[in-house]
Amino acid sequence: MARRHLAAQERTTVPQLLHVDSSADLHSSTSRELTARFAAEWSSSGAEYSVVRRDLHTSPLPHIPTNELHWAPRLRTPGRPVPVEADALQRELIEELIGADVVVIGAPMYNWSIPSTLKAGIDYIHVPGITTTFDAVTEPLAGKPVIVVTSRGDQYGPGTPDELIDHQIPPLQQVLGVALGMDVTFVRAELTLASRVPAMASWVDTSQSNKATAQHEVVDLARQFAKHFG
């Protein structure tokens, strides 16, 4: 797999992973299992491989209180106040993202889209004039690797009947890959409801195979990035 960012990415003294989860399932979540496996493999590379954890479900972010947070301070509308705590939270989240060498995000499909908790986080970090270019070149996240683990109850890949109602992967590719310029890799685990929904019983074996493939993918990716940033 080509990694256009690897040659240009600056190394840090302590390789850092930002591990983000958003699933509301704290017991049997596929996305949580896969992101945890990625983080464990990353950590196993050595004591210096640090992990910053952010769980958007157990510690949800407040929705942005004003649309002015969509803009860098210099681009905000004069006379429209931004709550100090919201401004500080936005800076914290952006600095946390910029400070990571690698990001892994658990993004399950909820109602053909992503959890509202994850969307709330995206609203804080996609900021013209800070994290994406507007009136000047601002691309602090360009080329940063982000592995997005997507879990879906049915099949939504290319060529499937439900391909056009996948509002999970395309928006994430748009905001993370196109707008922020990050190097996005999607790890897909599909048919996760096969063992729970009787009508999908014939897909259980395929579901298990898909999950096993995803498990291998996250381990391989964690090893690749750990080796690069070590």
C-alpha positions in Angstrom: 0.0 0.0 0.0 1.5 3.3 -1.1 1.9 5.9 1.7 2.5 9.3 0.1 3.0 11.0 3.5 5.8 8.8 4.9 8.7 10.5 3.4 7.5 14.0 4.3 6.0 13.2 7.7 8.2 14.5 10.6 9.2 12.0 13.2 8.5 12.8 16.9 10.6 11.8 19.8 7.8 9.7 21.3 5.6 8.0 18.6 2.0 8.9 19.5 -1.3 7.2 18.5 -4.6 9.0 19.0 -7.2 6.3 19.6 -10.8 7.4 19.1 -14.0 5.4 19.7 -17.6 6.4 19.1 -19.7 3.2 19.4 -22.5 3.2 22.0 -21.9 -0.6 22.5 -19.5 -1.1 25.4 -19.9 -4.9 25.4 -19.7 -6.4 21.9 -18.8 -3.5 19.6 -16.9 -4.6 16.5 -15.4 -1.2 15.9 -14.2 -1.0 19.5 -12.6 -4.5 19.3 -10.7 -3.6 16.1 -9.5 -0.2 17.2 -8.4 -1.8 20.5 -6.5 -4.4 18.6 -4.8 -1.7 16.5 -3.8 0.2 19.7 -2.6 -2.9 21.4 -0.3 -3.8 18.5 1.0 -0.2 18.4 1.8 -0.3 22.1 3.5 -3.7 21.9 6.2 -2.1 19.7 7.8 -0.6 22.8 7.2 1.5 26.0 7.9 4.7 24.0 4.8 4.1 21.8 2.2 6.2 23.6 -1.5 6.2 23.2 -3.9 9.1 23.8 -7.4 7.8 24.3 -10.6 9.7 23.5 -14.0 7.9 23.9 -16.6 10.1 22.3 -19.4 7.9 23.8 -18.4 7.6 27.4 -17.1 11.2 27.4 -19.2 12.9 24.7 -18.3 16.4 23.5 -21.0 19.1 23.7 -22.3 20.1 20.3 -20.7 23.4 19.1 -22.7 26.2 20.7 -22.2 28.6 17.8 -21.5 28.4 14.1 -18.6 30.9 14.7 -16.6 27.9 15.8 -16.6 26.7 12.2 -14.1 29.5 11.5 -10.7 30.5 12.7 -10.9 33.4 15.2 -9.7 36.0 12.6 -12.5 34.9 10.3 -15.4 35.0 12.8 -18.1 37.6 12.5 -17.4 40.6 14.7 -19.7 41.0 17.7 -20.7 37.4 17.8 -19.2 35.9 21.0 -17.8 32.5 21.3 -18.0 30.8 24.8 -14.5 30.7 26.3 -14.8 27.1 27.3 -15.9 26.0 23.8 -13.0 28.0 22.2 -10.6 26.3 24.6 -12.1 22.8 23.9 -11.7 23.4 20.2 -8.0 24.3 20.6 -7.5 21.2 22.8 -9.0 18.9 20.2 -7.1 20.3 17.3 -3.8 20.3 19.2 -4.5 16.7 20.2 -5.1 15.7 16.6 -2.0 17.6 15.3 0.1 16.1 18.0 -0.6 12.5 17.0 1.6 10.7 14.5 -1.2 8.2 13.7 -4.9 8.3 14.3 -7.3 5.3 14.6 -11.0 6.0 14.7 -13.9 3.6 15.4 -16.8 4.7 13.2 -19.8 2.3 13.3 -22.7 2.8 10.9 -25.7 4.3 12.7 -28.8 4.8 10.5 -26.7 4.7 7.4 -24.4 7.4 8.7 -22.0 7.9 11.7 -22.7 8.3 15.4 -23.7 11.9 16.4 -20.9 11.8 18.9 -18.3 11.4 16.2 -20.0 14.1 14.1 -19.8 16.5 17.1 -16.1 15.9 17.2 -15.6 16.5 13.5 -17.5 19.8 13.8 -14.8 21.0 16.3 -11.8 20.0 14.2 -12.8 21.0 10.7 -12.0 24.7 10.8 -11.3 26.8 7.7 -8.3 29.0 8.4 -6.9 26.5 11.0 -7.1 22.9 9.8 -8.0 23.5 6.2 -7.0 26.2 3.8 -9.2 29.3 3.4 -7.5 32.7 3.2 -4.1 31.2 3.6 -2.4 27.8 3.3 -3.2 26.1 6.6 -2.8 22.3 6.3 -1.4 21.0 9.6 -3.0 17.6 9.1 -2.0 17.1 5.5 -0.6 13.5 5.0 -1.3 12.4 8.6 -2.3 8.8 8.5 -5.8 8.0 9.9 -7.2 4.5 10.0 -11.0 4.5 10.1 -12.6 1.3 11.3 -16.1 1.1 9.9 -18.5 -1.6 11.1 -21.8 -2.1 9.3 -24.7 -4.5 9.9 -25.3 -5.1 6.2 -23.3 -4.8 3.0 -22.7 -1.4 1.4 -19.6 -1.9 -0.7 -19.2 -1.1 -4.4 -21.7 -3.1 -6.5 -24.0 -4.0 -3.6 -27.7 -3.0 -3.8 -27.3 -0.6 -0.9 -24.1 1.1 -2.1 -25.9 4.4 -2.7 -27.3 4.7 0.9 -23.8 4.5 2.5 -23.6 7.9 4.2 -20.8 6.7 6.5 -17.7 6.2 4.4 -18.2 9.0 1.8 -18.6 11.8 4.3 -15.6 10.6 6.3 -13.5 10.5 3.2 -14.6 14.0 2.2 -13.9 15.7 5.5 -10.8 13.7 6.6 -9.2 13.0 3.3 -10.3 15.8 0.9 -10.9 18.8 3.3 -8.2 18.0 5.9 -5.8 16.3 3.5 -5.2 13.3 5.8 -4.1 10.0 4.4 -7.2 7.8 5.1 -7.3 4.1 5.2 -10.7 2.4 5.7 -10.9 -1.0 7.4 -14.4 -2.4 6.7 -16.2 -5.0 8.8 -19.6 -5.7 7.2 -22.6 -8.0 8.0 -22.0 -7.5 11.7 -25.7 -8.2 12.4 -25.7 -11.6 10.7 -25.5 -13.5 14.0 -28.2 -11.4 15.6 -30.9 -11.1 12.9 -32.5 -14.4 12.0 -33.1 -13.3 8.4 -29.4 -12.9 7.9 -28.4 -16.3 9.3 -27.0 -17.4 5.9 -24.4 -14.6 6.1 -22.9 -15.7 9.4 -19.8 -17.4 7.9 -19.2 -14.4 5.6 -19.5 -12.0 8.5 -17.0 -14.0 10.5 -14.6 -14.1 7.5 -15.0 -10.3 7.0 -14.2 -9.7 10.7 -11.1 -12.0 10.6 -9.9 -10.1 7.5 -10.4 -6.7 9.3 -8.5 -8.1 12.4 -5.5 -8.9 10.2 -5.7 -5.6 8.5 -5.6 -3.5 11.7 -2.7 -5.5 13.0 -0.7 -5.2 9.8 -1.4 -1.4 9.6 -0.3 -0.9 13.3 2.9 -2.7 12.6 3.6 -0.7 9.5 3.1 2.6 11.2 4.9 1.6 14.4 7.9 0.6 12.4 7.9 3.9 10.4 7.6 6.1 13.4 9.9 4.2 15.7 
